[in-house]
Amino acid sequence: MIDETSRPGAKRFVLFDVDGTLMDAVENQRLVWHTWARRYGLDPEEVHRVALRTRPMETFAQVAPDRDPQECLAALHALEDEDVRSGSYTAFDGAAELLGALEPGRWSLVTSNYEHRVRGRFARTGLPVPEVVVDAASVADGKPSPVPYLRAATLLGTTPQDCLVIEDAPSGVQSGLRAGMTVWGVNTPAPVDGVHRHFTSLREAAPEILAFAAGARPHRPEGVAAAV
């Protein structure tokens, strides 16, 4: 089914999530949370399990309700900053070529992390950083709110109907859908609920992403419509 909401001839923009989409940081996140948990005398595996499905402040409330959440957050941020300096990072196959092939000003990063960490990781893996980066400090409401992706569209000077979101996580997919954008999922063995197209790898998706950016009208599976 062809997406009839896209406008023929309109400029197209691609909005990328970072962790799990362009960069594999799963092991880094596990190590950071394990280190944090041991500092507070908590079970590392249990803390990481909770952290995978909640935001940091929610994680602290569940696993360390008697601790000062701001102190917990400061400790976590320090560990994450150290990991940017010393951790081992890997960009997903095809990420560098894909980002290098996109026209400047026509793509952005939309991340729940902070821009200085993204820049540090990208510098270490050779990935280019776009003009527009929407990070955790850019918006009051993070994913799954539509605000991060809508903010990126505004900064790029475009509208949701001309944006393609590339995501791997349910909260990010919902953010893009609620923003009224086309959403494709990558790097997961099965489709995340709601995605309009699913690719098992970023490398598989790359040609289609570049085709979208070049003006091809996005394809959605039969019966799937944009969520708002």
Secondary structure, DSSP 8 states (H G I E B T S, - for coil): -B-TTS-TT---EEEE--BTTTEE-HHHHHHHHHHHHHHTT--HHHHHHHHTTS-HHHHHHHH-TTS-HHHHHHHHHHHHHHHHHHS--EE-TTHHHHHHHS-TTSEEEE-SS-HHHHHHHHHHHT----SEEE-TTT-SS-TTSSHHHHHHHHHHT--GGGEEEEE-SHHHHHHHHHTT-EEEE-S-SS--TT-SEE-SSHHHHHHHHHHHHHT---B--TT-----
